[in-house]
Amino acid sequence: MLGSDSPPEVVAASFALGVAISFTPLLGLHWAIALLIAFALRLNKVDVLLGTLAVNPLTLPAVGAVAIPIGRFFLRARREAVAHLPWHDMFRRSFWTAAGPTMKAIGVQMAVGMFALSLLAGALTYVVLLRLIRHHRAKTAARAAPDVAGEGTEPD
């Protein structure tokens, strides 16, 4: 990303788009969606794909734990009683018949929360990354620029 010659806005938008897509509940489709949008918007495909790695199997439980209360807030839903499900019958059809409505409600809450997190994470990533890239490039340019005051004068 930092070695790219693309404008900072394009680099930041590419990575931020990937991050935003990674927070969507469309698990398994992140790369396909990211590439389609990257081609349509003519963004850097590698940066978009790198951004999609933000939410992965290691980070998904934490993201889900944050997304469910957010989804519950937006939906004004009540907290589902997962602890009261008959977990000892989990491998029987009766469990899934009884747990179906609860699991569906939790899934909807998580999906809504993940879409909200997607917008927030994408926007924050863009703003922060744009600032960091601009700062890094200005610092690199300042280091590469010759010392104007020292040139042209020879020691006596």
SEPA-312081 format. One line per field, with one value per atom (N, C-alpha, C, O): x, y, z; residue in one letter; atom name. Coordinates in nm, 2 decimals, always signed. Example, Ala and Ser with C-alpha at 12.3 -4.5 7.8 and 13.67 -1.06 7.14 Angstrom:
BEGIN
u <- +1.32  +1.23  +1.32  +1.42  +1.28  +1.37  +1.29  +1.34
v <- -0.57  -0.45  -0.33  -0.33  -0.22  -0.11  +0.00  +0.11
w <- +0.78  +0.78  +0.78  +0.85  +0.71  +0.71  +0.79  +0.80
type <- a  a  a  a  s  s  s  s
atom <- N  CA  C  O  N  CA  C  O
***
This chain:
BEGIN
u <- +0.08  +0.00  +0.09  +0.07  +0.18  +0.26  +0.35  +0.39  +0.39  +0.48  +0.41  +0.47  +0.28  +0.20  +0.22  +0.23  +0.21  +0.22  +0.08  +0.06  -0.02  -0.16  -0.18  -0.11  -0.28  -0.31  -0.35  -0.41  -0.32  -0.36  -0.51  -0.55  -0.59  -0.74  -0.78  -0.86  -0.71  -0.74  -0.69  -0.76  -0.57  -0.52  -0.61  -0.64  -0.64  -0.72  -0.86  -0.92  -0.92  -1.05  -1.05  -1.14  -0.95  -0.94  -0.93  -1.01  -0.84  -0.83  -0.96  -1.01  -1.01  -1.13  -1.25  -1.33  -1.26  -1.37  -1.36  -1.46  -1.24  -1.21  -1.25  -1.31  -1.21  -1.25  -1.40  -1.45  -1.46  -1.61  -1.68  -1.77  -1.63  -1.68  -1.66  -1.74  -1.54  -1.51  -1.61  -1.63  -1.66  -1.75  -1.90  -1.98  -1.93  -2.06  -2.08  -1.99  -2.21  -2.23  -2.23  -2.27  -2.19  -2.19  -2.07  -1.99  -2.05  -1.93  -1.91  -2.01  -1.79  -1.76  -1.77  -1.73  -1.83  -1.85  -1.76  -1.77  -1.69  -1.61  -1.52  -1.52  -1.44  -1.34  -1.42  -1.38  -1.52  -1.59  -1.65  -1.64  -1.72  -1.78  -1.68  -1.70  -1.57  -1.46  -1.40  -1.38  -1.38  -1.32  -1.42  -1.38  -1.55  -1.65  -1.65  -1.66  -1.66  -1.67  -1.54  -1.54  -1.42  -1.29  -1.28  -1.23  -1.33  -1.32  -1.42  -1.38  -1.54  -1.64  -1.59  -1.61  -1.52  -1.48  -1.33  -1.28  -1.27  -1.13  -1.04  -0.95  -1.05  -0.97  -0.86  -0.86  -0.76  -0.65  -0.70  -0.74  -0.70  -0.76  -0.68  -0.75  -0.55  -0.47  -0.51  -0.52  -0.51  -0.55  -0.69  -0.71  -0.78  -0.92  -0.92  -0.98  -0.85  -0.84  -0.77  -0.82  -0.67  -0.60  -0.70  -0.70  -0.78  -0.88  -0.98  -1.03  -1.01  -1.11  -1.06  -1.14  -0.93  -0.88  -0.90  -0.86  -0.96  -0.98  -1.06  -1.03  -1.17  -1.26  -1.23  -1.25  -1.18  -1.14  -1.19  -1.25  -1.16  -1.21  -1.16  -1.22  -1.05  -0.99  -1.06  -1.08  -1.10  -1.17  -1.32  -1.38  -1.38  -1.52  -1.60  -1.70  -1.55  -1.62  -1.63  -1.74  -1.52  -1.53  -1.62  -1.69  -1.61  -1.70  -1.84  -1.93  -1.87  -2.01  -2.06  -2.17  -1.97  -2.01  -2.04  -2.12  -1.98  -2.01  -2.13  -2.21  -2.14  -2.25  -2.39  -2.48  -2.40  -2.53  -2.60  -2.71  -2.53  -2.59  -2.63  -2.73  -2.54  -2.57  -2.69  -2.78  -2.70  -2.82  -2.94  -3.05  -2.93  -3.04  -3.09  -3.21  -2.99  -3.03  -3.11  -3.21  -3.05  -3.12  -3.26  -3.35  -3.27  -3.40  -3.49  -3.61  -3.44  -3.52  -3.57  -3.69  -3.49  -3.52  -3.48  -3.40  -3.55  -3.51  -3.40  -3.37  -3.33  -3.22  -3.28  -3.37  -3.23  -3.27  -3.21  -3.09  -3.29  -3.25  -3.18  -3.24  -3.05  -2.98  -2.95  -2.95  -2.92  -2.89  -3.00  -2.97  -3.12  -3.24  -3.27  -3.37  -3.20  -3.23  -3.19  -3.09  -3.25  -3.22  -3.09  -3.09  -2.97  -2.85  -2.81  -2.74  -2.86  -2.84  -2.90  -2.86  -2.99  -3.06  -3.01  -3.08  -2.89  -2.85  -2.84  -2.85  -2.82  -2.80  -2.93  -2.93  -3.04  -3.17  -3.26  -3.23  -3.35  -3.43  -3.51  -3.54  -3.56  -3.64  -3.57  -3.63  -3.44  -3.36  -3.37  -3.40  -3.35  -3.35  -3.49  -3.51  -3.59  -3.73  -3.76  -3.82  -3.71  -3.73  -3.64  -3.69  -3.52  -3.42  -3.43  -3.37  -3.50  -3.50  -3.54  -3.46  -3.65  -3.69  -3.58  -3.55  -3.53  -3.43  -3.30  -3.25  -3.25  -3.13  -3.16  -3.07  -3.28  -3.31  -3.30  -3.25  -3.36  -3.36  -3.22  -3.18  -3.13  -3.00  -2.92  -2.84  -2.95  -2.88  -2.92  -2.83  -3.04  -3.08  -3.02  -2.98  -3.02  -2.95  -2.80  -2.75  -2.74  -2.60  -2.58  -2.48  -2.66  -2.65  -2.66  -2.59  -2.76  -2.79  -2.67  -2.62  -2.62  -2.51  -2.38  -2.30  -2.36  -2.24  -2.25  -2.15  -2.37  -2.38  -2.35  -2.29  -2.40  -2.37  -2.22  -2.16  -2.16  -2.01  -1.94  -1.83  -1.99  -1.93  -1.91  -1.81  -2.02  -2.02  -1.92  -1.85  -1.93  -1.84  -1.69  -1.61  -1.66  -1.52  -1.47  -1.35  -1.55  -1.50  -1.47  -1.37  -1.56  -1.54  -1.42  -1.34  -1.41  -1.30  -1.16  -1.06  -1.16  -1.04  -1.00  -0.88  -1.10  -1.06  -1.00  -0.90  -1.07  -1.02  -0.88  -0.79  -0.86  -0.73  -0.62  -0.51  -0.65  -0.55  -0.51  -0.39  -0.61  -0.58  -0.48  -0.38  -0.51  -0.42  -0.28  -0.18  -0.27  -0.14  -0.06  +0.06  -0.13  -0.06  -0.01  +0.11  -0.09  -0.04  +0.07  +0.17  +0.07  +0.18  +0.30  +0.41  +0.29  +0.41  +0.47  +0.59  +0.39  +0.44  +0.51  +0.61  +0.45  +0.51  +0.64  +0.74  +0.65  +0.77  +0.88  +1.00  +0.84  +0.93  +0.98  +1.10  +0.89  +0.93  +1.03  +1.12  +1.00  +1.09  +1.23  +1.33  +1.24  +1.37  +1.44  +1.57  +1.37  +1.43  +1.47  +1.55  +1.40  +1.43  +1.57  +1.61  +1.65  +1.78  +1.77  +1.68  +1.87  +1.88  +1.90  +2.02  +1.80  +1.81  +1.91  +1.99  +1.91  +2.00  +2.15  +2.23  +2.17  +2.31  +2.37  +2.49  +2.29  +2.33  +2.37  +2.31  +2.47  +2.51  +2.61  +2.67  +2.62  +2.73  +2.84  +2.83  +2.96  +3.08  +3.15  +3.14  +3.21  +3.28  +3.40  +3.47  +3.43  +3.54  +3.67  +3.77
v <- -0.12  +0.00  +0.13  +0.22  +0.13  +0.25  +0.27  +0.39  +0.17  +0.18  +0.20  +0.22  +0.21  +0.24  +0.38  +0.47  +0.39  +0.53  +0.59  +0.70  +0.52  +0.57  +0.68  +0.69  +0.77  +0.88  +0.82  +0.71  +0.89  +0.84  +0.81  +0.72  +0.89  +0.87  +0.73  +0.66  +0.69  +0.56  +0.45  +0.35  +0.46  +0.36  +0.34  +0.23  +0.45  +0.45  +0.39  +0.31  +0.43  +0.39  +0.24  +0.16  +0.19  +0.05  -0.04  -0.13  +0.00  -0.08  -0.07  -0.17  +0.05  +0.08  +0.00  -0.05  -0.01  -0.09  -0.24  -0.30  -0.29  -0.43  -0.45  -0.55  -0.35  -0.36  -0.36  -0.44  -0.27  -0.26  -0.39  -0.44  -0.45  -0.57  -0.69  -0.77  -0.68  -0.79  -0.79  -0.90  -0.68  -0.67  -0.71  -0.71  -0.73  -0.78  -0.92  -1.00  -0.96  -1.10  -1.20  -1.31  -1.15  -1.24  -1.32  -1.32  -1.40  -1.48  -1.58  -1.64  -1.59  -1.67  -1.60  -1.65  -1.48  -1.41  -1.28  -1.20  -1.26  -1.13  -1.10  -0.99  -1.20  -1.18  -1.15  -1.07  -1.23  -1.21  -1.07  -1.00  -1.03  -0.90  -0.79  -0.70  -0.81  -0.71  -0.69  -0.58  -0.80  -0.79  -0.73  -0.65  -0.77  -0.71  -0.56  -0.48  -0.51  -0.37  -0.30  -0.19  -0.36  -0.30  -0.28  -0.18  -0.38  -0.37  -0.26  -0.18  -0.25  -0.15  -0.01  +0.08  +0.00  +0.14  +0.17  +0.27  +0.07  +0.08  +0.11  +0.20  +0.04  +0.05  -0.06  -0.15  -0.05  -0.14  -0.27  -0.28  -0.38  -0.51  -0.57  -0.63  -0.56  -0.61  -0.55  -0.61  -0.41  -0.34  -0.38  -0.39  -0.39  -0.43  -0.57  -0.59  -0.66  -0.80  -0.80  -0.88  -0.72  -0.72  -0.67  -0.71  -0.57  -0.52  -0.62  -0.61  -0.71  -0.81  -0.91  -0.99  -0.91  -1.00  -0.94  -1.01  -0.83  -0.77  -0.86  -0.88  -0.91  -1.00  -1.14  -1.16  -1.23  -1.36  -1.46  -1.41  -1.59  -1.68  -1.65  -1.69  -1.59  -1.55  -1.43  -1.42  -1.34  -1.22  -1.22  -1.14  -1.31  -1.32  -1.33  -1.27  -1.42  -1.42  -1.29  -1.25  -1.21  -1.08  -0.98  -0.91  -0.99  -0.90  -0.94  -0.85  -1.07  -1.11  -1.07  -1.03  -1.08  -1.04  -0.89  -0.84  -0.81  -0.66  -0.64  -0.55  -0.71  -0.69  -0.73  -0.66  -0.83  -0.87  -0.76  -0.73  -0.71  -0.60  -0.47  -0.41  -0.44  -0.33  -0.36  -0.28  -0.48  -0.52  -0.52  -0.48  -0.57  -0.57  -0.42  -0.40  -0.33  -0.19  -0.13  -0.07  -0.16  -0.10  -0.16  -0.10  -0.29  -0.36  -0.34  -0.38  -0.28  -0.27  -0.41  -0.42  -0.51  -0.64  -0.68  -0.61  -0.78  -0.82  -0.92  -0.98  -0.94  -1.03  -1.17  -1.21  -1.25  -1.39  -1.48  -1.47  -1.57  -1.66  -1.78  -1.89  -1.77  -1.88  -1.99  -2.11  -1.94  -2.03  -2.13  -2.23  -2.09  -2.18  -2.28  -2.35  -2.28  -2.38  -2.52  -2.53  -2.62  -2.76  -2.81  -2.89  -2.76  -2.79  -2.94  -2.99  -3.02  -3.16  -3.24  -3.35  -3.18  -3.24  -3.18  -3.19  -3.12  -3.04  -3.13  -3.07  -3.25  -3.34  -3.41  -3.50  -3.36  -3.41  -3.30  -3.18  -3.35  -3.26  -3.17  -3.05  -3.22  -3.14  -3.02  -2.92  -3.03  -2.91  -2.80  -2.68  -2.83  -2.73  -2.68  -2.56  -2.76  -2.71  -2.61  -2.50  -2.64  -2.55  -2.42  -2.31  -2.44  -2.34  -2.25  -2.14  -2.29  -2.22  -2.08  -1.99  -2.04  -1.90  -1.82  -1.70  -1.87  -1.80  -1.78  -1.67  -1.88  -1.87  -1.78  -1.70  -1.78  -1.69  -1.54  -1.45  -1.52  -1.38  -1.33  -1.22  -1.42  -1.38  -1.36  -1.27  -1.44  -1.43  -1.29  -1.23  -1.25  -1.13  -1.01  -0.91  -1.02  -0.92  -0.91  -0.79  -1.02  -1.02  -0.96  -0.88  -0.99  -0.94  -0.79  -0.72  -0.74  -0.59  -0.52  -0.42  -0.58  -0.52  -0.53  -0.43  -0.63  -0.64  -0.54  -0.48  -0.51  -0.41  -0.27  -0.19  -0.25  -0.12  -0.11  +0.00  -0.21  -0.21  -0.19  -0.13  -0.25  -0.24  -0.09  -0.05  -0.02  +0.12  +0.20  +0.28  +0.17  +0.24  +0.21  +0.30  +0.08  +0.04  +0.09  +0.13  +0.08  +0.13  +0.28  +0.33  +0.36  +0.51  +0.54  +0.63  +0.48  +0.51  +0.47  +0.54  +0.35  +0.31  +0.41  +0.44  +0.45  +0.55  +0.68  +0.72  +0.73  +0.86  +0.84  +0.92  +0.74  +0.72  +0.68  +0.74  +0.60  +0.55  +0.67  +0.68  +0.75  +0.86  +0.96  +1.01  +0.98  +1.07  +1.01  +1.08  +0.88  +0.82  +0.81  +0.84  +0.78  +0.78  +0.92  +0.93  +1.02  +1.16  +1.20  +1.26  +1.16  +1.20  +1.12  +1.18  +0.99  +0.91  +0.97  +0.97  +1.00  +1.05  +1.19  +1.21  +1.27  +1.40  +1.39  +1.46  +1.30  +1.27  +1.21  +1.25  +1.12  +1.06  +1.17  +1.17  +1.25  +1.36  +1.46  +1.50  +1.49  +1.58  +1.52  +1.60  +1.39  +1.33  +1.32  +1.33  +1.30  +1.29  +1.42  +1.42  +1.53  +1.66  +1.70  +1.69  +1.76  +1.80  +1.93  +2.00  +1.94  +2.06  +2.18  +2.20  +2.26  +2.38  +2.48  +2.54  +2.50  +2.60  +2.56  +2.64  +2.43  +2.38  +2.37  +2.37  +2.37  +2.36  +2.49  +2.59  +2.49  +2.62  +2.70  +2.79  +2.67  +2.75  +2.66  +2.54  +2.70  +2.62  +2.68  +2.80  +2.59  +2.63  +2.72  +2.70  +2.82  +2.91  +2.85  +2.92
w <- +0.00  +0.00  +0.00  -0.08  +0.09  +0.10  -0.02  -0.05  -0.08  -0.20  -0.33  -0.43  -0.32  -0.44  -0.49  -0.41  -0.62  -0.69  -0.70  -0.75  -0.67  -0.68  -0.58  -0.48  -0.61  -0.52  -0.38  -0.38  -0.28  -0.14  -0.13  -0.06  -0.20  -0.19  -0.25  -0.19  -0.35  -0.42  -0.33  -0.31  -0.27  -0.19  -0.06  -0.03  +0.00  +0.12  +0.09  +0.16  -0.02  -0.06  -0.09  -0.06  -0.16  -0.19  -0.06  -0.05  +0.03  +0.15  +0.24  +0.29  +0.25  +0.33  +0.27  +0.35  +0.14  +0.08  +0.12  +0.16  +0.12  +0.16  +0.30  +0.34  +0.39  +0.53  +0.55  +0.63  +0.48  +0.49  +0.45  +0.51  +0.34  +0.29  +0.39  +0.41  +0.45  +0.55  +0.67  +0.73  +0.70  +0.81  +0.78  +0.87  +0.65  +0.62  +0.65  +0.66  +0.68  +0.71  +0.60  +0.61  +0.48  +0.36  +0.36  +0.26  +0.46  +0.47  +0.35  +0.31  +0.31  +0.19  +0.06  -0.04  +0.06  -0.06  -0.06  -0.16  +0.04  +0.06  -0.06  -0.12  -0.10  -0.21  -0.34  -0.42  -0.37  -0.50  -0.50  -0.60  -0.40  -0.39  -0.40  -0.47  -0.33  -0.33  -0.47  -0.51  -0.54  -0.67  -0.77  -0.85  -0.76  -0.85  -0.83  -0.93  -0.71  -0.68  -0.72  -0.77  -0.69  -0.73  -0.88  -0.92  -0.96  -1.10  -1.15  -1.23  -1.09  -1.13  -1.09  -1.17  -0.98  -0.94  -0.98  -0.95  -1.04  -1.09  -0.97  -0.98  -0.86  -0.75  -0.75  -0.84  -0.67  -0.66  -0.60  -0.49  -0.68  -0.64  -0.53  -0.44  -0.52  -0.41  -0.28  -0.18  -0.28  -0.16  -0.11  +0.01  -0.20  -0.17  -0.10  +0.00  -0.16  -0.11  +0.03  +0.11  +0.04  +0.17  +0.28  +0.39  +0.24  +0.34  +0.38  +0.50  +0.29  +0.33  +0.44  +0.49  +0.47  +0.57  +0.71  +0.80  +0.72  +0.86  +0.95  +1.06  +0.89  +0.96  +0.91  +0.79  +0.99  +0.95  +1.06  +1.16  +1.04  +1.14  +1.29  +1.38  +1.30  +1.43  +1.49  +1.62  +1.41  +1.46  +1.46  +1.52  +1.39  +1.37  +1.51  +1.52  +1.60  +1.73  +1.80  +1.85  +1.80  +1.86  +1.79  +1.85  +1.66  +1.58  +1.60  +1.61  +1.60  +1.63  +1.77  +1.78  +1.87  +2.00  +2.01  +2.09  +1.92  +1.92  +1.83  +1.86  +1.72  +1.62  +1.68  +1.65  +1.76  +1.81  +1.89  +1.87  +1.99  +2.07  +1.98  +2.00  +1.88  +1.79  +1.71  +1.70  +1.66  +1.58  +1.67  +1.62  +1.79  +1.88  +1.91  +1.92  +1.92  +1.94  +1.82  +1.84  +1.70  +1.58  +1.56  +1.51  +1.59  +1.57  +1.69  +1.68  +1.79  +1.92  +1.96  +2.00  +1.95  +1.98  +2.13  +2.19  +2.18  +2.31  +2.31  +2.20  +2.42  +2.42  +2.42  +2.49  +2.33  +2.31  +2.42  +2.45  +2.47  +2.58  +2.53  +2.52  +2.49  +2.43  +2.54  +2.52  +2.66  +2.77  +2.81  +2.86  +2.78  +2.82  +2.71  +2.72  +2.60  +2.50  +2.55  +2.63  +2.50  +2.54  +2.47  +2.38  +2.52  +2.45  +2.46  +2.37  +2.55  +2.56  +2.44  +2.42  +2.38  +2.26  +2.13  +2.03  +2.13  +2.01  +1.89  +1.78  +1.90  +1.78  +1.74  +1.66  +1.79  +1.76  +1.68  +1.70  +1.60  +1.53  +1.62  +1.59  +1.73  +1.83  +1.88  +1.90  +1.89  +1.94  +1.83  +1.87  +1.71  +1.60  +1.57  +1.53  +1.60  +1.59  +1.70  +1.67  +1.82  +1.93  +1.92  +1.95  +1.88  +1.87  +1.75  +1.75  +1.65  +1.52  +1.53  +1.48  +1.59  +1.60  +1.68  +1.64  +1.78  +1.86  +1.78  +1.77  +1.71  +1.63  +1.51  +1.47  +1.45  +1.34  +1.39  +1.33  +1.51  +1.56  +1.59  +1.56  +1.65  +1.68  +1.55  +1.54  +1.45  +1.32  +1.25  +1.19  +1.26  +1.20  +1.28  +1.22  +1.41  +1.49  +1.46  +1.44  +1.44  +1.40  +1.27  +1.25  +1.17  +1.03  +1.03  +0.97  +1.10  +1.11  +1.17  +1.13  +1.28  +1.35  +1.27  +1.27  +1.19  +1.11  +0.99  +0.96  +0.94  +0.83  +0.89  +0.83  +1.01  +1.08  +1.10  +1.08  +1.15  +1.18  +1.05  +1.04  +0.94  +0.81  +0.77  +0.72  +0.78  +0.74  +0.83  +0.78  +0.96  +1.05  +1.03  +1.02  +1.02  +1.00  +0.87  +0.86  +0.76  +0.63  +0.63  +0.58  +0.69  +0.70  +0.78  +0.74  +0.90  +0.99  +0.92  +0.93  +0.86  +0.79  +0.68  +0.67  +0.60  +0.50  +0.56  +0.51  +0.66  +0.71  +0.78  +0.75  +0.86  +0.92  +0.82  +0.83  +0.73  +0.63  +0.54  +0.51  +0.50  +0.41  +0.48  +0.42  +0.61  +0.69  +0.70  +0.69  +0.73  +0.75  +0.62  +0.62  +0.51  +0.38  +0.34  +0.30  +0.36  +0.33  +0.41  +0.37  +0.54  +0.63  +0.59  +0.59  +0.56  +0.52  +0.39  +0.38  +0.30  +0.17  +0.19  +0.12  +0.27  +0.29  +0.36  +0.33  +0.46  +0.53  +0.44  +0.44  +0.35  +0.25  +0.15  +0.12  +0.11  +0.01  +0.08  +0.01  +0.20  +0.27  +0.29  +0.28  +0.32  +0.33  +0.20  +0.19  +0.09  -0.04  -0.11  -0.19  -0.06  -0.12  -0.08  +0.04  -0.17  -0.14  -0.05  -0.05  +0.03  +0.12  +0.04  -0.01  +0.02  -0.07  -0.01  -0.09  +0.11  +0.17  +0.16  +0.15  +0.17  +0.17  +0.03  +0.02  -0.07  -0.21  -0.27  -0.23  -0.35  -0.42  -0.34  -0.40  -0.21  -0.14  -0.11  -0.07  -0.14  -0.11  +0.01  +0.04  +0.08  +0.20  +0.17  +0.07  +0.25  +0.22  +0.25  +0.23
type <- m  m  m  m  l  l  l  l  g  g  g  g  s  s  s  s  d  d  d  d  s  s  s  s  p  p  p  p  p  p  p  p  e  e  e  e  v  v  v  v  v  v  v  v  a  a  a  a  a  a  a  a  s  s  s  s  f  f  f  f  a  a  a  a  l  l  l  l  g  g  g  g  v  v  v  v  a  a  a  a  i  i  i  i  s  s  s  s  f  f  f  f  t  t  t  t  p  p  p  p  l  l  l  l  l  l  l  l  g  g  g  g  l  l  l  l  h  h  h  h  w  w  w  w  a  a  a  a  i  i  i  i  a  a  a  a  l  l  l  l  l  l  l  l  i  i  i  i  a  a  a  a  f  f  f  f  a  a  a  a  l  l  l  l  r  r  r  r  l  l  l  l  n  n  n  n  k  k  k  k  v  v  v  v  d  d  d  d  v  v  v  v  l  l  l  l  l  l  l  l  g  g  g  g  t  t  t  t  l  l  l  l  a  a  a  a  v  v  v  v  n  n  n  n  p  p  p  p  l  l  l  l  t  t  t  t  l  l  l  l  p  p  p  p  a  a  a  a  v  v  v  v  g  g  g  g  a  a  a  a  v  v  v  v  a  a  a  a  i  i  i  i  p  p  p  p  i  i  i  i  g  g  g  g  r  r  r  r  f  f  f  f  f  f  f  f  l  l  l  l  r  r  r  r  a  a  a  a  r  r  r  r  r  r  r  r  e  e  e  e  a  a  a  a  v  v  v  v  a  a  a  a  h  h  h  h  l  l  l  l  p  p  p  p  w  w  w  w  h  h  h  h  d  d  d  d  m  m  m  m  f  f  f  f  r  r  r  r  r  r  r  r  s  s  s  s  f  f  f  f  w  w  w  w  t  t  t  t  a  a  a  a  a  a  a  a  g  g  g  g  p  p  p  p  t  t  t  t  m  m  m  m  k  k  k  k  a  a  a  a  i  i  i  i  g  g  g  g  v  v  v  v  q  q  q  q  m  m  m  m  a  a  a  a  v  v  v  v  g  g  g  g  m  m  m  m  f  f  f  f  a  a  a  a  l  l  l  l  s  s  s  s  l  l  l  l  l  l  l  l  a  a  a  a  g  g  g  g  a  a  a  a  l  l  l  l  t  t  t  t  y  y  y  y  v  v  v  v  v  v  v  v  l  l  l  l  l  l  l  l  r  r  r  r  l  l  l  l  i  i  i  i  r  r  r  r  h  h  h  h  h  h  h  h  r  r  r  r  a  a  a  a  k  k  k  k  t  t  t  t  a  a  a  a  a  a  a  a  r  r  r  r  a  a  a  a  a  a  a  a  p  p  p  p  d  d  d  d  v  v  v  v  a  a  a  a  g  g  g  g  e  e  e  e  g  g  g  g  t  t  t  t  e  e  e  e  p  p  p  p  d  d  d  d
atom <- N  CA  C  O  N  CA  C  O  N  CA  C  O  N  CA  C  O  N  CA  C  O  N  CA  C  O  N  CA  C  O  N  CA  C  O  N  CA  C  O  N  CA  C  O  N  CA  C  O  N  CA  C  O  N  CA  C  O  N  CA  C  O  N  CA  C  O  N  CA  C  O  N  CA  C  O  N  CA  C  O  N  CA  C  O  N  CA  C  O  N  CA  C  O  N  CA  C  O  N  CA  C  O  N  CA  C  O  N  CA  C  O  N  CA  C  O  N  CA  C  O  N  CA  C  O  N  CA  C  O  N  CA  C  O  N  CA  C  O  N  CA  C  O  N  CA  C  O  N  CA  C  O  N  CA  C  O  N  CA  C  O  N  CA  C  O  N  CA  C  O  N  CA  C  O  N  CA  C  O  N  CA  C  O  N  CA  C  O  N  CA  C  O  N  CA  C  O  N  CA  C  O  N  CA  C  O  N  CA  C  O  N  CA  C  O  N  CA  C  O  N  CA  C  O  N  CA  C  O  N  CA  C  O  N  CA  C  O  N  CA  C  O  N  CA  C  O  N  CA  C  O  N  CA  C  O  N  CA  C  O  N  CA  C  O  N  CA  C  O  N  CA  C  O  N  CA  C  O  N  CA  C  O  N  CA  C  O  N  CA  C  O  N  CA  C  O  N  CA  C  O  N  CA  C  O  N  CA  C  O  N  CA  C  O  N  CA  C  O  N  CA  C  O  N  CA  C  O  N  CA  C  O  N  CA  C  O  N  CA  C  O  N  CA  C  O  N  CA  C  O  N  CA  C  O  N  CA  C  O  N  CA  C  O  N  CA  C  O  N  CA  C  O  N  CA  C  O  N  CA  C  O  N  CA  C  O  N  CA  C  O  N  CA  C  O  N  CA  C  O  N  CA  C  O  N  CA  C  O  N  CA  C  O  N  CA  C  O  N  CA  C  O  N  CA  C  O  N  CA  C  O  N  CA  C  O  N  CA  C  O  N  CA  C  O  N  CA  C  O  N  CA  C  O  N  CA  C  O  N  CA  C  O  N  CA  C  O  N  CA  C  O  N  CA  C  O  N  CA  C  O  N  CA  C  O  N  CA  C  O  N  CA  C  O  N  CA  C  O  N  CA  C  O  N  CA  C  O  N  CA  C  O  N  CA  C  O  N  CA  C  O  N  CA  C  O  N  CA  C  O  N  CA  C  O  N  CA  C  O  N  CA  C  O  N  CA  C  O  N  CA  C  O  N  CA  C  O  N  CA  C  O  N  CA  C  O  N  CA  C  O  N  CA  C  O  N  CA  C  O  N  CA  C  O  N  CA  C  O  N  CA  C  O  N  CA  C  O  N  CA  C  O  N  CA  C  O  N  CA  C  O  N  CA  C  O  N  CA  C  O  N  CA  C  O  N  CA  C  O  N  CA  C  O  N  CA  C  O  N  CA  C  O  N  CA  C  O  N  CA  C  O  N  CA  C  O  N  CA  C  O  N  CA  C  O  N  CA  C  O  N  CA  C  O  N  CA  C  O  N  CA  C  O  N  CA  C  O  N  CA  C  O  N  CA  C  O  N  CA  C  O
***
